Amino acid sequence: MNVIAIRAPFTTRVRRNVKIHAICDPDQYDTEINSARGFSHQKIRMKPVTQQRSNAMFYDPDQYDPDANQRSVLNEAVQLIDEISKTGDVTFGEVIEAQNLWAQSIVDISNSFLTGGDYVKLAGECAGELYGYGHSNVLFKPTKAAERQFRPTANDAMSYFVGNDAVISGYKEDHGFAINAKKGFSKVVFENHQIDCHSDVAHAMGTYEFTCATTGEISEVEYTFGYKRNSDGKVRICLHHSSIPYESSNKPRRAKTSPVKQKHVIFYDPDQYDHEENQMRHVGITS
């Protein structure tokens, strides 16, 4: 009798070591259960978490540029000064500066007209620097205006300064004050009675004298000006009222005549526009 031996299939058991990375959570770790299973609790060293702060800065000597940081500080200082200047009070010096610019602009416009230049363009550029049209309300009452006494718009003012024939929709009564009805001015001098500065507005009252470029005659006019700091930081005229002095029957109007007669063409004479002379006229106001 043959006995057949049946061999069981050969089975090979392979043990693979699988590394499992686990993070210990103290709230989920049960000491008793793991001890019964033959595991022991291993203390896992946790890496401390650094709290991130917004706007925090760490000094890195490799990235520190003294020149660049100095420029940054200077730029911030300039911006701060610029912001202060835009909202600062109008000063006495700024009023004098604005008056000198106004006087020089009248002479320049007259000279441009008499020498055949583009005086209308120049007048527009000067008006943009001198008056607050487009920045604020401007209360403008010209000296010689009867039909259109008040000029609330820039075009109204331009008609008065350069004449009705030089602008669109000009007023017939306007003969061009800045060009002295085509005779021109060679000199303008302010004589302030008083300057009063309060916050972003300042007022000035007094007289100014205009020297005719053709005849040399000097005319005196009374004025009240208001100056306001605009949003771009510049000080411009927000109020302008001029009038011819009252003529009393007991006291004839003062008239001045220059002994020098001038031609129809004028050239800018620095002796007729003296910055220091104008400054000296206002010394008594501040003293």
C-alpha positions in Angstrom: 0.0 0.0 0.0 1.5 3.2 -1.1 1.2 6.1 1.1 1.2 9.5 -0.6 2.4 12.2 1.6 0.7 15.5 1.0 2.8 18.4 1.7 1.3 21.6 2.7 2.0 24.6 0.5 5.2 26.3 1.5 4.4 29.7 2.9 7.0 32.3 3.4 6.2 35.0 5.8 8.0 38.3 5.1 8.2 40.9 7.8 8.4 44.4 6.5 9.4 47.2 8.8 7.1 50.1 8.0 8.0 53.3 9.7 5.0 55.2 10.8 5.5 58.8 11.8 3.0 59.8 14.4 2.6 63.1 16.3 1.8 62.7 19.9 -1.4 64.4 20.9 -1.5 64.5 24.7 -5.3 64.8 24.7 -5.6 61.5 22.8 -2.9 59.5 24.6 -4.3 57.0 27.1 -1.5 55.7 29.4 -3.4 52.6 30.8 -4.6 51.3 27.4 -1.2 51.7 25.8 0.6 50.1 28.8 -1.7 47.0 28.5 -0.8 46.7 24.8 2.9 46.9 25.7 3.6 50.4 24.6 5.1 53.0 26.7 4.6 56.8 26.4 7.5 58.6 24.9 7.9 62.2 25.5 8.0 64.0 22.2 9.8 67.2 22.1 7.6 69.7 20.5 9.1 72.6 18.6 7.8 75.9 20.0 5.6 77.8 17.7 6.7 81.4 17.2 3.8 83.8 17.0 4.0 85.9 13.9 3.5 89.6 14.4 2.3 91.9 11.7 4.6 94.8 10.9 7.4 93.1 12.7 10.9 93.8 11.6 14.1 91.8 12.2 17.5 93.3 11.7 19.4 91.6 9.0 22.9 93.1 8.6 23.2 91.7 5.0 20.0 93.6 4.0 20.6 96.8 5.9 21.5 99.7 3.6 22.3 102.9 5.6 22.0 105.1 2.5 18.7 103.6 1.5 17.3 103.9 5.0 18.5 107.4 5.2 16.8 108.3 1.9 13.6 106.7 3.2 13.7 108.8 6.4 14.3 112.0 4.3 11.5 111.2 1.9 9.1 110.7 4.8 10.2 114.0 6.3 9.7 115.8 3.0 6.2 114.3 2.7 5.4 115.4 6.2 6.6 118.9 5.6 4.6 119.0 2.3 1.4 117.9 4.1 2.0 120.6 6.8 2.6 123.3 4.2 -0.7 122.4 2.5 -2.7 122.9 5.6 -0.6 125.5 7.4 -1.5 129.1 8.1 -1.0 131.8 5.5 1.9 133.9 6.7 2.7 137.6 6.4 5.6 136.7 4.1 3.4 134.7 1.7 1.1 137.7 1.4 4.0 140.0 0.5 5.2 137.4 -2.0 1.8 137.1 -3.6 1.6 140.9 -3.9 5.0 141.1 -5.5 4.0 138.4 -8.0 0.8 140.2 -8.8 2.6 143.5 -9.4 5.3 141.9 -11.6 2.6 140.0 -13.6 0.9 143.3 -14.5 4.2 144.7 -15.7 5.0 141.6 -17.7 1.6 141.4 -19.4 1.8 145.1 -20.4 5.3 144.6 -21.7 4.2 141.5 -23.7 1.4 143.5 -25.3 3.5 146.5 -26.2 6.3 144.4 -27.7 3.9 142.2 -29.7 4.0 139.1 -27.6 1.2 136.7 -26.7 0.0 138.7 -23.8 -3.4 136.8 -23.6 -1.6 133.5 -23.0 0.7 135.1 -20.5 -2.3 136.7 -18.7 -4.0 133.3 -18.5 -0.9 131.7 -17.0 -0.5 134.5 -14.5 -4.1 134.4 -13.5 -3.9 130.7 -12.8 -1.0 131.3 -10.3 -2.5 134.5 -8.8 -6.3 133.7 -8.4 -8.1 130.8 -6.9 -10.5 130.1 -9.8 -11.0 126.4 -10.0 -9.8 125.9 -6.4 -12.3 128.0 -4.4 -14.8 130.8 -4.8 -13.2 134.1 -5.9 -14.9 137.4 -4.9 -13.7 139.8 -7.5 -15.0 143.4 -7.8 -12.8 145.2 -10.4 -12.0 148.9 -10.2 -13.6 150.1 -13.4 -16.6 147.8 -13.9 -20.2 149.1 -13.9 -22.3 146.9 -16.2 -20.7 143.7 -14.8 -19.6 144.7 -11.3 -18.7 141.3 -10.0 -16.6 138.6 -11.8 -17.1 135.2 -10.3 -15.6 133.1 -13.1 -12.1 133.0 -14.7 -13.4 134.1 -18.1 -15.1 137.1 -16.4 -11.7 138.1 -14.9 -9.8 137.5 -18.2 -12.2 139.9 -20.0 -11.4 142.6 -17.5 -7.6 142.1 -17.6 -7.0 141.7 -21.3 -10.1 143.4 -22.9 -13.3 142.2 -24.4 -11.8 141.8 -27.8 -9.2 139.3 -26.6 -11.6 136.7 -25.1 -14.8 134.9 -26.1 -17.9 136.5 -24.6 -16.0 139.5 -23.3 -17.8 142.5 -21.8 -17.9 145.7 -23.9 -16.9 147.8 -20.9 -13.6 146.0 -20.5 -10.7 147.7 -22.2 -7.9 145.6 -20.7 -6.8 146.7 -17.2 -3.6 144.7 -17.3 -2.5 146.5 -20.4 -3.9 149.8 -19.2 -6.3 150.2 -22.1 -3.4 149.5 -24.5 -1.1 152.1 -22.9 0.6 149.6 -20.6 2.0 149.8 -17.1 5.7 150.0 -16.3 5.5 149.8 -12.5 3.1 148.7 -9.7 3.8 149.3 -6.0 1.8 148.1 -3.1 1.4 150.2 0.0 -0.3 148.1 2.7 -2.4 149.8 5.3 -2.6 146.5 7.3 -2.3 142.8 6.8 -4.3 140.4 9.0 -3.5 136.7 8.9 -5.8 134.1 10.4 -5.4 130.4 9.7 -5.6 129.5 6.0 -6.8 133.0 5.0 -5.2 136.4 5.2 -6.5 139.9 4.3 -4.7 143.0 3.2 -5.9 146.5 2.7 -4.2 149.6 1.4 -3.4 151.4 -1.9 -1.3 150.5 -4.9 0.2 152.8 -7.5 0.3 152.2 -11.2 2.8 154.0 -13.5 1.6 154.4 -17.0 4.1 153.1 -19.5 3.1 155.7 -22.2 2.6 158.9 -20.2 4.5 158.2 -17.0 1.5 159.3 -14.9 1.0 157.5 -11.6 -2.5 156.5 -10.5 -3.4 155.5 -7.0 -6.1 152.9 -6.4 -7.5 151.5 -3.1 -7.7 147.8 -2.6 -8.8 145.0 -0.3 -7.3 141.5 -1.0 -8.0 138.1 0.5 -5.5 135.3 0.2 -6.3 131.6 0.8 -4.2 128.5 0.8 -5.6 126.0 -1.7 -5.6 122.2 -1.7 -2.4 122.1 -3.6 -0.6 124.2 -0.9 -0.3 127.4 -2.9 -1.7 130.7 -1.7 -4.0 132.5 -4.2 -6.3 135.4 -4.2 -9.9 134.6 -3.1 -11.0 138.2 -2.6 -10.2 141.3 -4.7 -12.0 144.6 -4.4 -10.6 147.8 -5.9 -11.9 151.3 -6.0 -10.8 154.8 -7.1 -10.3 157.1 -4.1 -13.2 159.4 -3.2 -12.8 162.9 -4.5 -13.8 165.5 -1.9 -14.8 169.0 -3.0 -12.5 170.4 -0.4 -9.5 168.3 -1.2 -8.6 167.7 -4.9 -7.5 164.3 -5.9 -3.7 163.8 -5.7 -2.1 163.4 -9.1 1.5 162.4 -9.7 3.3 162.9 -13.0 6.7 161.5 -13.9 9.0 164.0 -15.6 10.1 161.2 -18.0 7.8 160.6 -20.9 8.0 157.0 -22.3 7.4 155.6 -25.7 4.7 153.1 -26.6 7.1 150.3 -26.2 8.6 149.5 -22.8 11.3 147.2 -21.6 11.5 145.8 -18.1 13.6 148.0 -15.9 14.6 146.3 -12.6 15.1 149.8 -11.1 11.3 150.3 -11.3 10.6 147.0 -9.5 12.6 146.9 -6.4 12.0 143.9 -4.2 13.7 145.4 -1.2 11.8 148.7 -1.6 8.5 146.9 -1.5 9.6 144.9 1.5 10.6 148.1 3.4 7.1 149.6 2.8 5.7 146.8 5.0 8.2 147.0 7.9 6.0 149.3 9.9 3.2 146.8 9.8 5.0 144.1 11.6 7.0 146.3 14.0 
